[in-house]
Each structure stands twice: as C-alpha cells, then as structure tokens.
Amino acid sequence: MPVTTAEKRASFRQLHQAGCFILPNPFDVGTAKALQSLGFKALASTSAGFAWTIGKADNRVTLEDVLGHLESLCASVDLPVNADFEGGFAVEPAKVGANVARAVKTGVAGLSIEDSTGDKAKPLFERELAIERIRAARAAIDADNSGVLLTGRCEAFLWGQADLGLVLDRLRAYSDAGADCLYAPGIKTKEEIAAVVKAVHPKPVNLLIGASGLSLKEAGELGVRRISVGGSLARNAWAGFMKAAREMAEQGTFTELAHGYPGGELNRLFG
C-alpha cells in the first residue's frame, strides 16, 4: 500500500524524537530510489547536487526548478523527504512564506531556511530580518496544518564567520521563532557541536558530516539527532564520471570504465 504524505510527515517527526539517524542526500530520482533500497529511513535533497544535474552552479537554480525536483523526489520514494530550500528564494519574509507554502504542496516532510545572503561583503541577513523569515516560514507551514518540520539554518561558518557565539544566538532565536530543528553547517569540533546541542536543547540538531568527520555513533553521543551529507554523494558520483571521462579525452584509453557499478544490478534495483 502506498505511503501517504501525512504518514511520511508523521514518521519524519518521530525520527527526531530519540537517537541519531543518517539523512542522506540524493540528487535525482534514481539516487533517491537507491538510497531507499539501502534501508535509510528518510532522505534530504541537496541544492548543489541537484543544480549540477541540470548544468547549473549551486545557488543558481530557480524556485520552479526546485519545486519540480522536490515533487519528483517525493513521488518516487516511500520515505520522508526533507527539502534543502536554500534561503526560501526570496528576501522579504512574506515572499519567503509564499514560497514555503508552495514547497509544502510538493509533499515534503521537512524543509530548511538559510540566513545567508549570497553577498560576500555582507553574508548574513540582519538578525531581526533572519528571524522574521523563519517566523514567516513557520506561519506558512502551519496555515494548512501540514505538519512539515522546519529547520532553521545559520550559515555563518560556511561564509567565514566562525563566531560560535553568533551562531548560538541565532539558532536560539530561530528556535524561538518556530524552527523545529536547528542546523549550523560548517561546525567541526566536538566542542562546537556540543555547544550547539546544549544551546537549543531539547530541540533536535542536524549535523553536516563531511565537515566534522565524526561517525554516526560519535555524533549521537554528542546529542546530535540527524546527520546529512550535503552534496558529498553527488561529488563522489562526479568524481568517478570525470576521472573516466578525462582518461578518454586525454589518453584515449578506457580503463576507468571497468570500475563502474554493474549495470545488471542497477536494472534489478529499478525493476
């Protein structure tokens, strides 16, 4: 029997109640189905990974691109899907809310809103504006009682502002504004991670692995609830592709093709 959107959303919330789980990031329908086959309990989209599949750089996709992608992912698997919804594809809180309302209709079980501006000279939105953007996303989610889980992200570390005090202050504020889960991509040390967990307790914390290098067990012991990997799986896929393609282009040989995943297994996977 197909899993309903409501059931996906309920199970996603349940996953955040205790323990620590991996939330891997597929970049298209095929990789989403493959991850489901491996037994993961939920998935998350990746803005970078998806952008590369359509020949764009990260943060260069459109709202329409992303909505179509999310709808395809949600329809392709029986697992909850969390959306990397970047900065809500707008600056003004009201427009962020309107876009979040559209994202909810794709069937996602969760989505995140970032506080980065994309401007290196002023990389983060002003604190009060960032908080209002989270409030607007919360209101949009609650408008139809969807149950979508909202993650508030502070991007300071990714933009060279390694100010833990600033991050903790913002995450607490995002929590107060209605974020269900908190996320500070780029934190690396056990001390930083533990500080974030403590600051927003009892709300769950998402940790980006690839930046921290911890294991699932180690992250769980620090109080982390979920682990995502961003564009890392996509980059690994591109690594194999580019290595084989460069060999053909530069040497005229084909030895790297022998390392590909068996086509028969892929055909069996996708039935």
N, C-alpha and C positions, 0 to 999 in steps of 0.2 A: 504494500500500500504506500503511495507517495507520501512523503513527509510534508506537512503544511508549513507555510511561512510562520504561523503562530507557534507551531511546535519547535521549529528551528530557533526562534527567538527565545522561547522558554528554556530550551536546553542550553543555549549560549549563556544565558544569565546563570543557570545552575552551575556551569563550568567555573564560574568566577567565585563560587561560594567557599571553596576549600581546595587546598593543594595547588599544584603548578602544572600547567599544560602548555604544549607547543602549539602555536598558531602559525603554521607555515604559509608562505605567500606564493600562490600560483600566479602565473602571468597570462594564462589563457584557459580556455575550456579544457583542453587536453591535459594540461598540468594539474588543473583542479580535480579532474577525474582520477588522475594517477595518485594524487595525494589522498583522496578519499579511499582508494583501494589499499593504501598502506595502513589504514586504521586511525588516521588523525580524526579528532573529534570536531574540529572547526577549522576554517580557513580564513585568510585575510588577503585582500587584494594588495597590490603594490603599485604605486603610481609610476615608479621608474620602470619596473618590469613590463607593465602594460604599455607605457609610452614607447619603449624600444620595439615592441611587436608591431607597432604601426609607423615605425620610422621617425619618431619624434624624440626629442630630449625630455628628460624628466621636467615636470612643471610646465610643459608646453602643450599638454593635451587640453581639449575643451571640455566644458561641462557635458555637452552632448556625447562626446567620445566616452567619457567615464560612465555616464548613465547607461549607455548601451552595453558597455563592458560589464557593469555590475549586474544588469538584468540577465545577461548571458551566463555569468558565473553562477548566480543564484538558481537559475533554471536547470543548470547542468548537474548539480550535486544535491544529495540529501542532507548535506551538512550546513550549519550556520556559516554565513559569510560576513566578515567584518570589512567595511569599506575604508580604504585609505582615501578620504575625501579632501585631502590637501587642506587648503585654507577656506573651503566652502565655496570657492570660485567667485568670491565677492569680497569687498572690504566692509561695506556697511552691514550692520547686524541684521537689518530687515531683509536684505538680499541674501545673506547667509542663511537665514531662516527659510526663505522661499526655496532656495536650492536644496537644503536639507530635506524639506518636505517632499521634493521630487525624488531624492535619493531613497527615502523611506519606501516609496512606491515600487522600487526595483526589487524589493524582497529581502534586503539586507537585514541581518540580525544586529548589527552594530555599525557605528561609523565614528571617525575621529575628525577633529577640527584642530588645525595648527595655528600658532600665533606668529608665524614668520611672514614677512612682507615680500621677500624676494629682492629687497634692496640692500646691498652690502653696506651702504652708508648708514642705514637705519633698519637693521634686520628684523626687529620685533615690533609688532603693533604696540602702541601705548597701552599701558597696563589696563586702564579702565575700558578702552575700546576692546581689547582682547577678552576681557571678562564679559562685556556685553555681547560679544559674538558667541560665546559659549551659552549665555542665557537665551539668546535667540534660537540657537540650535536645540536647546532643551525644550523650549516652547513649541517649536515645530514638531519635534518628536512626540510630545505629549498631546498635541492637538487632536490626534485621532486614536490615542491610547495604543499606539503601535507596540510599545514595549522594546523598541530599539535601544540598545545600550550605547551611551555616548561616552567617548573617550576624549579628554582634554589633553592636548599636547603642548609642551613648552619646548621650543626648538633652539633654545639659547646655545647649548653645547655644539649643535651642528653648524652654527653660524659664528663660532669662535668666541662666544661669550661664556667662558667656563666659570660662571659665577653661581655656585651652588645655592647661595642664599637667595638670589633672584629666582632660581628655578623652584625652590621650595615655596617661596612666597606665591609665585604664580600658580603652582599646582594646587596649593591650598585654596587659593581664590577660585580656581576653575572648579574645584570640588564643591565649594560653597555655591557656585553659580549653577550647579546641576550636573556636572560631569560624573558619570558612574565609575569610570576607570581613569587612571592618570598615567601619563607617559612622558618621559624626558629622554628621547633618543640621543645617544652620544655619551651618556654617563658610562663609566668604565669600571671604576674601582668598587670593591665590596663596601667601602665606607660610603661612597656616594649613593650606591643602590640602597643600602640600609637606611640612609638618611631620608631618601625619598619615600621608602615604605613607611617609615615611622611618621613622617610629616602628614601623610594623607590617610593613615590608618583610621578606620577599618576598611576603607575603600581599596579595591584591587589596583595593582600596579603592573603595567606592561613593560617588559624589558626587551630592548633590541639586542639580539645576540649577533655577533659579528663585530660589534663594538666592544663588548665586555669579555668575550671568550670564556664565560662560565659554562658549566654543564647544567642540564635541567635540574639535577639534584642540588647542586650548589646554589642555583638561583632560588629554588624552592626553600632552601634553608635560610635564605636571607629574607624570606617573606614575599617574594615575587609570585604573582598569580599566573601570569601568562608570558610567553616568550614568542616574539615574532622575529623574522629574519630579513624583512625589507626586500630589497632587490637582489639578495645574495643568491637565491636559487636561479634567478634569471641570469645573473652574471656568470654563474657556473655553466649554464647551458651555452651562453655566448662564448665562453672560453673554449669549449670543445669545438664549436662551429668555426670560430675564427682560426683556431690552430690548424684544423684540417683544410680550410679554405686557403689560408696563407701558404701552406705546403704546396697545394696545387698551383697557385698563382706564381709563386717564387721559384719552385723547384721542378714543377711538372711531375711530381710523384704523388702517390695516393696512400701512403702507409697509415696515416692517421684515421682513415676511414674504417680500418679494422677495429677501432676502439668504440664504434658506435653501439648504442643499445640495440639488442636484437629486434628486428622488425616483426618477427613472429610473436614475440612477447607483447609488443605494442598492439598488434592486431587482436590478440586474445584479450588484452586489457580493455580495449574499446569495443570489442564484440562485433 
